[in-house]
Amino acid sequence: MSSVQLQRDFAARIRQPEAQPLLPGISGERMAIYEELFFNNVASLVGSAFPVLRRVLGGERWQRLLRAFFAEHRAGTPYFLEISQEFIAWLQQGYRAEPGDPAFMLELAHYEWVELALDVSDAKLPECGWSPLAWPLAYRWPVQMLGVDHCPTQPPAEPTCLLVWRDGQDKVRFMQLTPFAYQLALRLQAGEPTMQALQSLAGAHGLAADSGYFDNARALLDDWQARDIWFPYSED
């Protein structure tokens, strides 16, 4: 047996010990140490990134979910900090639902992942424009309210718009946005000039682009600037 095949068989056994035979010359007791070590490392990394989802699902379902992820998913990165992103990818593409799984499962997982992603990002605050550390997000479910004591079965009529960002003190923060503020954030994030974005949004929402409108918009932008979300250009 080649060394490459030996490594593949070893990995297959670690992923699915119930379905794969023992390797020649390795006892079940010794192999169990490796199996437990690898799974527990992944379980710890994933569990720490999704504490709310873990509690909502409960211990038994969470363990089955982790076992399926561990056995089925082929990660595209060797970095431990990116395991949670791989878990999100698996939920989107390879996960098979069980009866009783909440319909908001993927959105809740994504919302929890965003906090970790921003916390470890190596992006920097810009001198001007929209911060790459500020992410406007829209969900069908009120993800910021979900938990063991709040597990709705139907989404609300309106989407939940949020902004998650990391400020100058490297603190990850959250706020809920109105639909207007969310659309403005998306436009600024895409690099649209501020005045152009505001004029376009006024037309789209049937609002008069008068002094009151721009005063309210300026107050919103000033708040975002104070929170390290948006930084004006000189012409702003």
Protein Blocks (a to p, Z undefined) as FASTA:
>chain_A
ZZklmmmmmmmmmmmmmlpccdehiafklmmmmmmmmmmmmmmmmmmmmmmlmmmnomml
mmmmmmmmmmmpccfbfbfklmmmmmmmmmmmmpccdehiafklmmmmmmmmmmmmmmmp
cbdcdfbdjdfkbccdddfbdfklgcfklccfbdcfbdcdddddddfkopacdddddfkl
mmmmmmmmnopafklmmmmmmmmnopacdfklmmmmmmmmmmmmmnomaccdfkZZ
